Amino acid sequence: DFNGVHQGAAENYHFLFSNLFSLDVVCLRLTNVYGPRQSLLKPCQGFSGAFFRLALHGETIQVYGDGRQLRDMLYVDDAVEAFLTAGAAPPNGIRVYNVGGAQPLSLLEIAQTVARAAGRGARVECVPFPEDRKAIDIGSYYSDITRIRRELGWHPRTEFARGAEQTVAFYRRFAEHYLNGPVHPPCQLATKPRELPERVARATRQSH
């Protein structure tokens, strides 16, 4: 999806700067970061924000498919610690580290944990995959953090159940800033190729 393309491009720009200008580069490949101050109302921000928003409103969290897809959840405090640790490390050329959660969990487990933390009638149900989402679903993905643990000594400290409780407590305290605004419509993904706008099609024809 566009997020993956953007991340890959940004990483390669940094590799290019390192090769051309001897810039010390450390790339942290973050997994699903969640926690206080995460946006809950804007679309295309990942599933975790939507899970927390629905649970905090006492609504049903819908999990696509059977919910067995695995993910690892990274609490924001642990992510910050990874950045500080990597930034303080001695220069050593280009380094790339996966930065992920303590253990992989199924999407169903993640949703159930969020619902339990929120209480107040929040529940979870599995629903069929919409075709547009199924087309870009990555299946199971969780990080191998062996390298950053070995080289920098970093590892996540926050289990998801505790992080979910802390996240819920934060949003309950500051609901007026994070929960009470308008919910933007979800990202609309094309299910079939669309025609190019005429000005783009004309420019393409001229270039040939």
C-alpha positions in Angstrom: 0.0 0.0 0.0 1.0 3.7 -0.2 2.4 3.6 3.4 4.8 0.8 2.6 5.9 2.6 -0.6 6.5 5.8 1.3 8.5 4.0 4.0 10.7 2.2 1.5 11.4 5.4 -0.4 12.3 7.4 2.7 14.6 4.7 3.9 16.4 4.5 0.5 16.8 8.3 0.5 18.7 8.0 3.8 20.9 5.2 2.4 21.7 7.5 -0.6 22.6 10.4 1.7 24.8 8.1 3.7 26.7 6.8 0.6 27.1 10.3 -1.0 27.8 12.4 2.1 29.1 9.9 4.7 26.0 10.6 6.8 25.6 8.3 9.8 22.2 6.6 9.3 20.1 4.5 11.6 16.8 3.3 10.4 14.2 2.0 12.8 11.5 -0.1 11.2 8.6 0.3 13.7 5.8 -2.1 14.0 2.3 -1.2 15.3 2.9 1.7 17.7 0.0 2.5 20.0 -0.5 4.5 23.2 -1.4 7.9 24.6 -1.8 10.8 22.0 -2.4 8.4 19.1 -4.9 9.8 16.6 -8.2 8.0 17.0 -10.4 10.0 14.6 -8.4 10.2 11.3 -8.5 7.5 8.7 -5.6 5.5 7.4 -3.8 5.5 10.7 -3.8 1.7 11.3 -6.1 -0.7 13.0 -5.1 0.0 16.6 -6.5 3.5 16.8 -9.8 2.3 15.4 -9.9 -0.6 17.9 -9.4 1.8 20.9 -11.9 4.4 19.6 -14.7 1.8 19.1 -14.0 0.2 22.5 -13.9 3.5 24.4 -17.3 4.3 22.9 -18.6 0.9 24.0 -19.1 -0.2 20.4 -18.3 -3.4 18.5 -14.8 -4.0 17.2 -15.0 -5.7 13.9 -12.0 -8.0 13.0 -11.7 -9.1 9.4 -11.6 -12.8 8.6 -10.9 -15.3 11.4 -8.7 -12.9 13.3 -5.7 -15.3 13.3 -3.4 -12.9 11.6 -0.5 -12.2 13.9 0.8 -8.7 14.8 3.1 -7.3 17.5 2.1 -4.2 19.4 4.7 -1.6 20.4 3.8 0.8 23.3 4.8 4.4 22.5 7.2 4.6 25.6 9.1 1.6 24.3 9.3 3.2 20.8 10.7 6.4 22.3 13.3 4.4 24.3 14.4 2.7 21.0 14.9 6.1 19.3 16.9 7.5 22.3 19.0 4.3 22.5 19.8 4.3 18.7 20.5 8.0 18.7 23.0 7.7 21.6 24.9 4.7 20.0 28.3 5.4 18.5 28.4 6.0 14.7 28.7 2.9 12.6 27.6 3.5 9.1 24.2 2.3 7.9 22.3 0.3 10.4 18.7 -1.0 10.1 16.8 -2.3 13.1 13.4 -3.9 13.5 11.6 -2.4 16.5 8.6 -4.4 17.7 6.5 -5.6 20.5 7.2 -8.2 23.2 5.4 -11.1 21.4 3.1 -11.7 18.5 -0.6 -11.7 19.1 -3.5 -12.5 16.9 -5.7 -9.6 15.7 -8.6 -11.3 17.6 -6.5 -11.4 20.8 -5.6 -7.7 20.3 -9.2 -6.7 19.9 -10.3 -8.7 22.9 -7.6 -7.2 25.1 -8.6 -3.6 24.0 -12.3 -4.4 24.7 -11.5 -5.8 28.2 -9.4 -2.8 29.0 -12.2 -0.4 27.9 -15.1 -2.4 29.4 -18.5 -0.6 29.2 -20.1 -3.0 26.7 -17.3 -3.1 24.2 -17.3 -6.4 22.3 -15.6 -8.1 19.4 -16.9 -9.9 16.3 -15.3 -11.4 13.3 -16.7 -10.3 9.9 -15.9 -11.3 6.3 -13.0 -9.4 4.6 -14.1 -6.5 2.4 -12.6 -7.0 -1.0 -10.7 -3.8 -1.1 -9.0 -4.6 2.3 -8.4 -8.2 1.4 -6.4 -7.0 -1.7 -3.8 -5.3 0.4 -3.9 -7.5 3.5 -0.3 -8.6 4.5 -1.4 -11.7 6.5 0.7 -12.3 9.6 3.6 -10.0 10.3 5.6 -9.5 13.5 9.1 -8.2 14.1 12.3 -10.0 14.7 14.1 -7.7 17.2 17.2 -9.9 17.6 19.6 -7.4 16.1 18.6 -4.3 18.2 18.5 -6.4 21.3 22.0 -7.8 20.6 23.7 -4.6 19.4 22.0 -1.9 21.4 20.5 -3.8 24.4 17.0 -2.5 23.6 13.9 -4.6 24.2 10.2 -3.7 24.8 9.2 -3.5 28.4 5.4 -3.1 28.2 3.1 -6.1 27.8 0.1 -5.3 25.6 -2.5 -5.9 28.4 -0.8 -3.3 30.6 -0.2 -0.9 27.7 -3.9 -1.2 26.6 -5.0 -0.3 30.2 -2.7 2.7 30.3 -3.9 3.8 26.9 -7.6 3.6 27.9 -6.9 5.5 31.1 -5.3 8.3 29.1 -8.1 8.7 26.6 -10.7 8.6 29.3 -8.9 11.5 31.0 -8.6 13.5 27.8 -11.7 12.4 25.9 -12.6 15.9 25.0 -9.4 16.2 22.9 -9.3 12.8 21.3 -12.7 11.1 21.3 -15.4 13.7 20.9 -14.6 15.2 17.5 -16.0 14.0 14.1 -14.9 10.7 12.8 -13.5 11.0 9.3 -14.7 8.5 6.8 -12.5 5.4 6.3 -10.0 5.2 3.5 -11.6 4.3 0.2 -9.6 1.8 -1.8 -10.3 1.1 -5.5 -11.5 -2.4 -6.2 -10.7 -2.1 -9.9 -8.4 0.1 -12.1 -9.7 3.6 -12.7 -9.3 5.7 -15.8 -6.5 8.3 -15.7 -7.7 11.9 -15.5 -7.7 13.4 -19.0 -4.9 15.8 -18.3 -2.7 13.0 -17.0 -3.6 10.7 -19.9 -2.9 13.6 -22.4 0.6 14.2 -20.8 1.3 10.5 -21.0 0.4 10.3 -24.6 2.6 13.3 -25.4 5.6 11.8 -23.6 5.4 8.8 -26.0 
